[in-house]
Amino acid sequence: MFSKTPDIIPISSHHKIEILSSLELEKMKQGTMQLLAEVGIYYPSQKALKIFSTYGAKVDWEKKIVRIPPDLVIKAMETAPRSFVLGGREKRFDLTLDGSMSYLATDGCGVHVIDQETRLKRASQKSDVAMMARVSDAIPVVSFFWPMVSAQDFGRAAPLHECHAGLTNSLKHVRGGTTVHPKLAPYIVEMATVVAGSTSERRLRPPVCANICTIAPLAQDAHGIESALIYAEAGIPTSFMAMPTMGSTAPASVLGALLVGDAEVVSAMVLMQLAYPGTPVFHSIITSLMNPRTGGYIGDVPLPVSLIAVQLAHAWGVPSLGGGSLSSDAADIGWQSAFEAGFGSVQIPLAGGEICGYLGLMNSSMILYPEQIILDAEIAMNIYDTYKTFEFKDLDISLNLIKDVGPGGHFLRQKHTRVHIRDFHYSPLFYQQDTGKELKEPREIAFEKFKTIYDTHHPEPLSENVLKELDQILASADKIENSIGN
């Protein structure tokens, strides 16, 4: 027997925050194009260098630096689609990235887990990815699944096993593609095709998307960019994520860091459009700050950088991954983690970001506490209620009800009350006083809820034939992985 996966709950707001004016955004774009034309981007990939050279970019073959003239940037970006679909296993889980809705995702990709049985920290495994995919499938505010931790028990092929764990444990869209050796990337495409049912359906409603990180400042990863070209040829949507750190890999300036990140991301999107015009791409800049005391990493920056990053994406005419803070920098679950998660979820719909992954991880996206996703989801539901549009037609219904009840009456017997009292989100984490039971810490309740979902929620499985095909694909990929040299 399997459990029905609930419909997803996206968040939207009719109010938007715009930090930069259209003129200021244009100046930012001009700054990016100046960097691309005069300074260039490091591309350690002969395949990428040849594509750029073919289309008129200036290539320094010895230094592997590409300088892209502004007219080529503009021409290429005009072919990038403003919106596209991230497909679920069923159409009710499809996500249309057109700016009308903000979809929340799990965060990725941590390396440690607080074991739900021993409560001790350990290295993450594929079974942890599967566990979180299954639990996320049951949480309505999680719109798609980004593997939250790495499958460290599978070496170089870990991303393929993470993709497999997501596809086999959730009906939602899966962020299944990432930087792998280019010999392994085709297996991601193969898995997506098998789950979609055909090549044409994979292109129309791709069940996986990919994420490729750039290297700050102004560089690309060889395997990452060549994997991205394989995904682009297959029509798999790919986000390019720049992660500039103010003070170390970027200027100690919000706009300076955004310029560095934008140049990296735009150069990669231009490459994809030159090679495969119209391929779906989206833009992401996740800015952090160097700790001025230790030189370490501060991921949650209380500045409008994420809001401006979304504006930049839309100024280039593509969707955005971002708009809110990601995981908390807190070392443990508490007031800091709650504030940072809540503040991040408030920002996303106000920025108009199409998707944002931030649910469930701690310690700058490094550690998975299983119960954290339950706490984050409760905060997100409060944000959803805050931004939810009121149906003004309800006023007439309410007027009639009030007339029927009259002075001194009550509404307990009204059918409207019996039906619509369920419209209000009543959190068991925040409202315990009326249970008649001993009060518990929200974290304790969240952990109990996590275990209940884990024990009882079992999404509808893929067919036996599809599961066998996926196993065969993984077996082939594992053989290739063993043959790849360092």
C-alpha positions in Angstrom: 0.0 0.0 0.0 1.1 3.5 -0.7 0.2 6.9 0.7 -1.3 9.7 -1.4 1.1 12.6 -1.8 -0.6 15.9 -0.9 -0.8 18.7 -3.4 2.0 21.2 -3.1 1.5 24.7 -1.6 3.4 27.4 -3.4 3.7 30.9 -1.9 2.8 34.1 -3.7 2.6 37.7 -2.8 0.9 40.6 -4.7 3.4 42.9 -3.1 7.0 42.9 -4.4 10.1 44.6 -3.2 12.4 46.2 -5.8 15.7 47.3 -4.4 17.1 48.6 -7.7 15.4 50.8 -10.3 15.3 49.7 -13.9 18.0 52.2 -14.6 20.2 50.8 -11.9 19.6 47.3 -13.1 20.7 48.3 -16.6 23.9 49.7 -15.1 24.5 46.4 -13.4 24.0 44.6 -16.7 26.4 47.0 -18.4 28.9 46.3 -15.6 28.6 42.6 -16.2 29.0 42.9 -19.9 32.1 45.1 -19.4 33.6 42.4 -17.2 32.8 39.7 -19.8 34.2 41.7 -22.6 37.3 43.2 -21.0 38.3 40.8 -18.2 36.8 37.6 -19.3 36.0 34.2 -17.6 38.4 31.3 -17.1 37.1 28.2 -19.0 39.3 25.1 -18.5 37.3 23.2 -21.2 38.4 22.8 -24.8 34.8 22.0 -25.7 33.6 25.3 -24.3 36.5 27.3 -25.8 35.7 26.0 -29.3 32.0 26.9 -29.0 32.9 30.4 -27.9 35.5 30.8 -30.6 33.0 29.6 -33.3 30.5 32.3 -32.4 33.0 35.2 -32.3 34.1 35.4 -28.7 37.8 36.3 -28.1 39.6 33.2 -26.8 43.0 33.1 -25.2 43.7 29.4 -25.7 46.9 29.4 -23.6 45.3 31.1 -20.5 41.9 29.6 -21.2 40.2 33.0 -20.8 37.1 33.9 -22.8 36.1 37.5 -23.5 32.6 37.8 -24.8 31.5 41.0 -26.7 28.3 42.6 -25.5 26.4 42.1 -28.7 27.1 38.3 -28.5 25.9 38.3 -24.9 22.6 40.1 -25.8 22.0 37.9 -28.9 22.5 34.7 -27.0 20.4 35.7 -24.0 17.5 36.6 -26.2 17.1 32.9 -27.0 16.8 31.9 -23.3 13.2 31.2 -22.3 11.7 33.4 -19.6 9.6 30.5 -18.3 9.5 26.8 -18.5 8.2 23.8 -16.6 9.9 21.6 -14.0 7.9 18.4 -14.2 6.7 16.2 -11.5 5.8 12.5 -11.8 2.2 13.7 -12.0 1.1 17.0 -13.6 -0.2 18.3 -10.3 3.4 18.5 -9.2 4.5 20.5 -12.3 6.1 23.8 -11.4 5.8 26.6 -14.0 8.6 29.1 -13.5 7.1 32.3 -14.7 7.3 34.6 -11.6 3.7 34.1 -10.5 4.5 31.7 -7.7 7.5 31.0 -5.4 8.2 27.3 -4.9 10.1 26.2 -1.8 12.6 23.4 -2.0 14.7 21.4 0.4 18.3 22.7 0.8 21.3 20.9 -0.5 23.8 19.5 -0.2 25.1 18.7 3.3 27.7 16.1 4.3 26.7 15.3 7.9 23.6 13.8 9.5 22.4 13.8 13.1 21.3 10.2 13.1 17.6 9.9 14.0 18.3 6.8 16.2 21.6 7.5 17.9 21.4 11.3 17.7 25.1 11.4 16.9 26.7 13.2 14.0 28.0 11.0 11.1 28.8 11.1 7.4 25.7 11.2 5.1 24.7 8.2 3.0 22.3 7.4 0.1 19.8 6.1 2.6 19.6 9.5 4.2 18.8 11.1 0.8 16.0 8.5 0.3 14.7 9.1 3.8 14.5 12.9 3.3 12.9 12.5 -0.2 10.2 10.4 1.3 9.5 12.7 4.2 9.6 15.8 1.9 7.1 14.1 -0.4 4.6 14.4 2.5 5.2 18.1 3.3 3.0 20.3 1.1 5.2 23.4 1.3 8.1 21.5 -0.2 7.5 21.9 -3.9 10.5 20.0 -5.2 13.3 17.9 -3.8 16.9 18.9 -3.8 19.0 16.0 -2.4 19.7 17.4 1.1 22.9 15.4 1.8 25.5 13.6 -0.3 25.6 9.8 -0.9 29.1 9.5 0.3 28.9 5.7 0.2 29.0 5.9 -3.6 32.2 7.8 -4.5 32.2 9.8 -7.8 28.8 8.4 -8.7 27.2 9.9 -5.6 25.2 12.5 -7.6 23.6 9.7 -9.7 22.6 7.8 -6.6 21.2 11.0 -5.0 19.1 11.5 -8.2 17.9 7.9 -8.0 17.0 8.2 -4.3 14.9 11.3 -5.1 13.2 9.9 -8.2 12.2 6.6 -6.4 11.0 8.2 -3.1 9.0 11.2 -4.3 6.5 12.2 -6.9 7.8 15.8 -6.9 10.4 17.3 -9.2 14.0 16.4 -8.3 17.1 18.4 -8.6 19.0 15.4 -9.9 21.8 16.8 -12.0 24.9 18.4 -10.7 28.7 18.5 -11.4 29.9 15.0 -12.3 32.5 13.7 -14.6 31.2 14.3 -18.2 31.2 10.5 -18.7 28.6 10.2 -16.0 26.3 13.0 -17.0 24.5 11.0 -19.7 23.3 8.6 -17.1 21.4 11.4 -15.4 19.8 12.1 -18.8 19.0 8.4 -19.2 17.3 8.2 -15.8 15.2 11.4 -16.5 14.1 9.8 -19.8 13.1 6.5 -18.3 11.0 8.3 -15.6 9.5 10.7 -18.0 8.6 7.9 -20.4 10.1 9.2 -23.6 12.5 11.7 -24.9 9.8 14.1 -26.0 8.1 14.0 -22.6 11.4 14.6 -20.9 11.9 17.8 -22.9 8.3 18.9 -22.3 8.1 18.0 -18.6 11.6 17.2 -17.4 11.4 15.3 -14.1 14.9 16.5 -13.1 16.8 19.7 -13.2 20.5 20.4 -12.7 22.6 22.8 -10.7 26.1 23.8 -11.7 28.2 26.0 -9.4 30.6 28.5 -10.8 34.0 29.3 -9.2 34.5 32.7 -7.8 36.0 34.9 -8.9 35.3 34.7 -12.7 35.9 31.0 -13.4 34.1 27.8 -14.3 34.7 24.2 -13.4 35.8 22.0 -16.3 33.6 19.0 -15.4 30.7 21.2 -14.3 30.5 23.2 -17.6 30.9 20.1 -19.8 28.2 18.3 -17.8 26.0 21.3 -18.2 26.4 21.1 -22.0 25.2 17.5 -21.9 22.2 18.5 -19.8 21.5 21.4 -22.2 21.6 19.1 -25.3 18.9 17.0 -23.6 16.7 19.9 -22.6 17.2 19.4 -18.9 16.9 22.8 -17.1 20.1 24.0 -15.5 20.7 26.7 -12.9 24.1 28.2 -12.7 24.9 29.1 -9.1 27.5 31.7 -8.2 28.6 31.8 -4.6 30.8 34.9 -4.1 32.1 35.6 -0.6 32.4 39.2 0.2 35.9 40.0 1.4 37.7 36.9 0.0 36.4 35.7 -3.5 34.5 39.0 -4.1 34.8 42.6 -3.2 33.6 43.6 0.3 30.7 45.2 -1.4 27.1 44.0 -2.1 27.1 45.3 -5.6 30.7 44.2 -6.3 29.9 40.6 -5.2 26.7 40.6 -7.3 28.7 41.7 -10.3 31.3 38.9 -10.0 28.5 36.4 -9.6 26.4 37.7 -12.4 29.3 37.6 -14.8 30.0 34.0 -13.9 26.4 33.0 -14.3 25.6 34.9 -17.5 28.8 33.6 -19.2 27.6 30.0 -18.6 24.0 30.8 -19.7 25.4 32.4 -22.9 27.5 29.3 -23.6 24.4 27.1 -23.3 22.4 29.3 -25.6 25.2 29.4 -28.2 25.4 25.6 -28.2 21.7 24.9 -27.9 19.5 27.9 -28.4 16.4 27.9 -26.3 17.7 25.5 -23.7 16.1 26.3 -20.3 18.4 27.9 -17.9 18.0 29.8 -14.6 20.1 32.3 -12.7 21.3 32.0 -9.1 23.7 34.1 -7.0 24.1 33.1 -3.3 26.2 35.7 -1.7 28.1 35.1 1.6 30.4 37.1 3.8 33.9 36.4 5.1 33.9 36.3 8.9 36.1 39.3 9.7 37.3 37.7 12.9 38.1 34.1 11.7 38.2 34.3 7.9 35.4 31.7 7.9 32.0 31.6 6.1 28.9 33.5 7.1 26.1 32.2 4.8 23.1 34.1 6.2 23.7 37.7 5.2 21.0 40.2 6.5 21.4 42.4 3.4 19.2 42.8 0.3 21.6 40.8 -1.8 19.2 37.9 -2.5 16.4 40.4 -3.5 18.7 42.1 -6.0 19.9 38.7 -7.3 16.3 37.9 -8.3 15.9 41.3 -10.0 19.1 40.6 -12.0 17.8 37.3 -13.1 14.5 38.8 -14.4 16.4 41.7 -16.0 18.3 39.1 -18.1 14.9 37.5 -18.9 15.3 34.1 -17.1 13.8 32.6 -13.9 15.7 32.8 -10.6 16.8 30.3 -8.0 16.9 32.5 -4.9 15.2 35.3 -3.2 15.6 34.2 0.4 18.3 33.0 2.8 19.2 29.4 2.6 20.0 27.3 5.7 20.8 28.7 9.1 24.3 29.4 10.2 23.3 28.3 13.7 25.3 25.4 15.2 22.1 23.9 16.7 18.3 24.2 16.5 17.1 27.2 18.4 16.0 30.9 18.2 18.7 31.7 15.6 17.8 28.9 13.2 14.1 29.8 13.6 14.7 33.5 12.8 16.9 32.9 9.9 14.6 30.3 8.3 11.6 32.5 8.9 13.2 35.6 7.5 14.3 33.7 4.4 10.9 32.4 3.7 9.4 36.0 4.1 11.8 37.3 1.5 11.2 34.8 -1.3 7.7 35.8 -2.5 8.5 39.5 -1.9 11.4 39.2 -4.2 9.4 37.2 -6.8 11.9 34.4 -6.9 10.6 31.4 -8.7 12.3 28.8 -6.6 14.4 28.8 -3.5 16.0 25.9 -1.7 16.4 26.5 2.0 14.4 24.0 4.0 16.0 21.6 6.4 19.7 22.1 6.8 21.8 23.7 9.5 25.4 25.0 10.0 25.7 26.8 6.6 24.0 23.8 4.7 26.4 21.3 6.1 24.4 19.3 8.7 21.0 17.6 8.5 18.9 17.5 11.6 15.9 15.4 10.5 13.4 17.5 12.6 14.6 20.8 11.2 12.6 20.4 8.0 9.4 20.1 10.1 10.2 23.3 11.9 11.0 25.2 8.7 7.8 23.9 7.1 5.7 25.2 10.0 7.3 28.7 9.6 6.7 28.6 5.8 3.1 27.8 6.4 2.8 30.9 8.5 4.3 32.9 5.7 1.8 31.3 3.3 -1.1 32.3 5.5 0.3 35.9 5.8 0.5 36.4 2.0 -2.6 34.4 1.1 -5.0 36.3 -1.1 -8.5 36.9 0.5 -11.5 36.1 -1.7 -13.5 39.3 -1.3 -16.7 37.5 -2.5 -16.6 35.9 1.0 -17.9 39.2 2.3 -21.4 38.6 0.9 -21.5 35.1 2.4 -20.4 36.4 5.8 -23.0 39.1 5.7 -25.7 36.6 5.1 -24.4 34.4 7.9 -24.3 37.2 10.4 -27.9 38.2 9.4 -29.1 34.6 10.0 -27.5 34.3 13.4 -28.4 37.8 14.6 -27.6 39.6 17.9 -26.5 37.3 20.8 -26.3 34.1 18.8 -23.4 32.0 17.8 -21.9 30.3 14.7 -21.2 26.9 16.0 -24.1 25.1 14.3 -23.5 26.8 10.9 -22.4 24.5 8.1 -20.1 27.2 7.0 -18.2 27.0 10.3 -17.9 23.2 10.1 -16.4 23.4 6.6 -14.2 26.5 6.8 -12.8 26.2 10.3 -10.4 23.8 8.6 -9.1 26.6 6.4 -6.9 27.9 9.2 -3.5 26.4 9.7 -3.4 25.2 13.4 0.2 24.2 14.2 0.7 21.5 16.8 4.2 23.0 17.4 2.9 26.5 18.3 -0.5 25.7 19.9 -0.1 23.2 22.7 -2.0 24.8 25.6 -5.3 23.2 24.7 -4.1 19.6 24.3 -4.4 18.8 28.0 -0.9 17.2 27.8 2.4 18.2 29.2 4.0 21.0 27.2 7.0 19.9 25.0 9.7 21.8 23.2 8.8 22.4 19.6 11.9 20.5 18.5 10.7 17.5 20.4 7.2 17.6 18.7 8.9 18.2 15.3 11.0 15.1 15.8 8.0 13.0 16.7 6.2 14.3 13.6 9.2 13.5 11.5 9.3 9.9 12.8 5.5 9.5 12.2 5.8 10.6 8.5 8.9 8.4 8.0 7.0 5.4 9.5 3.7 5.9 7.7 4.2 7.8 4.4 5.1 5.7 1.4 4.7 7.5 -2.0 3.3 5.6 -4.9 6.3 3.7 -6.4 7.5 3.7 -9.9 6.6 0.7 -12.0 8.7 -2.4 -11.7 9.9 -2.0 -15.3 11.1 1.6 -14.6 12.8 0.6 -11.4 14.6 -2.2 -13.1 15.8 0.2 -15.9 17.0 2.6 -13.3 19.0 -0.1 -11.5 20.6 -1.1 -14.8 21.5 2.5 -15.5 23.1 2.8 -12.1 25.0 -0.4 -12.5 26.4 0.8 -15.8 27.3 4.2 -14.3 29.1 2.5 -11.4 31.3 0.5 -13.8 32.2 3.8 -15.7 32.9 5.5 -12.4 35.4 2.8 -11.5 37.2 3.3 -14.8 37.6 7.1 -14.5 41.0 8.2 -13.5 41.8 11.1 -11.2 
